[in-house]
Amino acid sequence: MTAMTPAGDFRSTYREDMTIFPTRMSRYALWLGIALLCLAPLMLGRYELGLLITIGFSAIAALGLNILVGFTGQISIGHAAFFGFGAFASAWLHEYAHIPVAFCIPLAGLMTTAVGLVFGLPAARLKGLYLAIATLAAQFILEDFFARAPWFTGGVAGRITEPFALFGWRADREESYFYVVLAWVVVMFLMASNLMRTRDGRALVAVRDHYLSAEMMGINLAYYRTLSFGIASFYAGIGGALYAHYLLFVSVEAFNILFSIQFLGMVIIGGLGSVMGSLMGAAFMTLLPEVVQAGADLLAGSPVDRALRLGASISFLREMAIGAAIILFLIFEPDGLARRWRLIRAYWKLYPYSH
Amino acid sequence: MAGEAEDGPVLEAVGVSLRFGGVRALTDVSFRVNRGEVFSIIGPNGAGKTSMVNCVSGRYRPTEGGIRFEGRDITRVPTRKRAAIGIGRTFQNLALFGHMTVLENIMVGRHHLLRRGFGPGMLWWIGGARREEIAHRREVEEIIDFLEIQHVRKAVAGQLSYGLRKRVELARAMALKPKLILLDEPMAGMNLEEKEDMARFIIDLNEEWGMTVLMIEHDMGVVMDISHRVVVLDFGRKIAEGRPEEVMADPHVRRAYLGEADEVVQEPDEAPAETMEPTAP
């Protein structure tokens, strides 16, 4: 199957052939989408904006995990720990080094990269289940560190963080912080898309698809496995820092293994090896509980509830519905939302002559 | 085919032996590949042909002996550094990056020639990554034109037909700009037409692109037609080396490779049991 481009879309230069969004329509749609999002604080309430912000920082962290798991084929079940490290690092940098929050966020990303590289160096020599266990160790070591390093994390009491501020502009409300997260999402997704169309991005995928021939092509396997870990940690750190300055409080308990698995869920549901899939997966995992909650609210007190005497069990149903949705997803669309989206687009492009 | 370019050896195997535990895959194999040659390794299944190529590509390290490339000892050079030295290869069982497009697969071959890493890569517009990509894309397109795979440029490599995938693998190896290209059974599993195309490509990449070819191939017709010189392996030993017609006239080769009854008596210390004429008891 070759890439589908609309009739009349001829590229006369290689430069035109290398754009991230292949067609003019998709570029217009992107600009329209960003423009609509810029207007979102005028139209949406604080709660909905909060959801969008959550999707934003989750998507950044999920994208990092996707670069590691989806593109490089390495597994990690310690991503939330790096996310947490980024959150604490940003808060700590602001409190002790008195760096403005706007600069703390990228610095926290770099600090998390350094920590990720420490764990990534041994991980570069491991694969599959062994790597899974090694990253699990990273999860527990970092969690333990959070609990035992009050100078860094505030210990069990947690750490209060300052809102985002830049040259006197304070983003302490959802309406303003939304723009900060939006800008970071755009930048981080652009950087990942650029990476994937250049040398080192291709090398990561080559390591995943066939490491023996990758080596023959002159690719240093250990270097790229470690690099992938570093990039994933950087994205996790940025996501975590954005989280910290949104909630304004970081607690030691938040970054447990369940949170790590949630990131894996985002990546798998969104689509392994898809940049935009990371965003879709983060949106899905953030909105699914909301949708199910709305369903549960409808159900509560309804005739069905009375007939079946569900009562308090509705909250259990809610948890089960989330699990069931994820399982059904994996069965019917194992390649993720990104592929489903492509299929839907292809369907409408070819409609009604689909053959 | 005559007219071998006598320009000194590109590749020399010097007494290469390879053992896996008790199994002797190669025993004291020596040969030299001259610059500009199409050089074939032939032999029956299990003769050690692929093991020999793996020693050249760095996958295996010879237990004894060494490999010299352009006069330099590369026996201990790791695989990933051999692309930059000038060695490219294709694999016997397809080894494409299955989820990448054809174009991306071939661009991976440019890896060691590209200079912009992840930093400039992520920034694309600033730092010259785009300019570099375009320059290399232009060269890669020449290879795509040469191998006539323009129509599948954007197709996912894993979804192509077998013959096309073989061609993409050749394109990827060519993209490395190797001085020596190792082809492990480039025509296995192809129909006659595909074989003829592939033979043409090999001749052209040798004559027009100036690459020295070291090839393993089972199709004797092809080997005879396009090789300048041939080495024959049997049970990990070299039993003949020379021009195709000389080698095929060699009685050892006829016996070992073509399965003909052996009229020549081997050296007694080699394999005495095998030299006995089958006689009725």
Chai-1 contact restraints between the chains, C-beta under 6 A:
chainA,res_idxA,chainB,res_idxB,connection_type,confidence,min_distance_angstrom,max_distance_angstrom,comment,restraint_id
A,T2,B,K154,contact,1.0,0.0,6.0,A-B,restraint_1
A,T2,B,A155,contact,1.0,0.0,6.0,A-B,restraint_2
A,A3,B,K154,contact,1.0,0.0,6.0,A-B,restraint_3
A,Y14,B,I134,contact,1.0,0.0,6.0,A-B,restraint_4
A,Y14,B,R137,contact,1.0,0.0,6.0,A-B,restraint_5
A,R15,B,I134,contact,1.0,0.0,6.0,A-B,restraint_6
A,M191,B,M122,contact,1.0,0.0,6.0,A-B,restraint_7
A,N194,B,M122,contact,1.0,0.0,6.0,A-B,restraint_8
A,N194,B,W124,contact,1.0,0.0,6.0,A-B,restraint_9
A,L195,B,F118,contact,1.0,0.0,6.0,A-B,restraint_10
A,L195,B,G121,contact,1.0,0.0,6.0,A-B,restraint_11
A,L195,B,M122,contact,1.0,0.0,6.0,A-B,restraint_12
A,T198,B,G121,contact,1.0,0.0,6.0,A-B,restraint_13
A,T198,B,A129,contact,1.0,0.0,6.0,A-B,restraint_14
A,R199,B,L114,contact,1.0,0.0,6.0,A-B,restraint_15
A,D200,B,G117,contact,1.0,0.0,6.0,A-B,restraint_16
A,D200,B,F118,contact,1.0,0.0,6.0,A-B,restraint_17
A,D200,B,G121,contact,1.0,0.0,6.0,A-B,restraint_18
A,R202,B,E104,contact,1.0,0.0,6.0,A-B,restraint_19
A,R202,B,V108,contact,1.0,0.0,6.0,A-B,restraint_20
A,V205,B,M100,contact,1.0,0.0,6.0,A-B,restraint_21
A,A206,B,F97,contact,1.0,0.0,6.0,A-B,restraint_22
A,A206,B,V108,contact,1.0,0.0,6.0,A-B,restraint_23
A,D209,B,F97,contact,1.0,0.0,6.0,A-B,restraint_24
A,D209,B,G98,contact,1.0,0.0,6.0,A-B,restraint_25
A,D209,B,H99,contact,1.0,0.0,6.0,A-B,restraint_26
A,H210,B,A95,contact,1.0,0.0,6.0,A-B,restraint_27
A,H210,B,F97,contact,1.0,0.0,6.0,A-B,restraint_28
A,S213,B,A95,contact,1.0,0.0,6.0,A-B,restraint_29
A,E215,B,T79,contact,1.0,0.0,6.0,A-B,restraint_30
A,E215,B,R80,contact,1.0,0.0,6.0,A-B,restraint_31
A,M216,B,R89,contact,1.0,0.0,6.0,A-B,restraint_32
A,M217,B,A83,contact,1.0,0.0,6.0,A-B,restraint_33
A,M217,B,V108,contact,1.0,0.0,6.0,A-B,restraint_34
A,M217,B,G109,contact,1.0,0.0,6.0,A-B,restraint_35
A,M217,B,H111,contact,1.0,0.0,6.0,A-B,restraint_36
A,G218,B,R80,contact,1.0,0.0,6.0,A-B,restraint_37
A,G218,B,A83,contact,1.0,0.0,6.0,A-B,restraint_38
A,G218,B,A84,contact,1.0,0.0,6.0,A-B,restraint_39
A,G218,B,H111,contact,1.0,0.0,6.0,A-B,restraint_40
A,G218,B,H112,contact,1.0,0.0,6.0,A-B,restraint_41
A,I219,B,H111,contact,1.0,0.0,6.0,A-B,restraint_42
A,N220,B,R80,contact,1.0,0.0,6.0,A-B,restraint_43
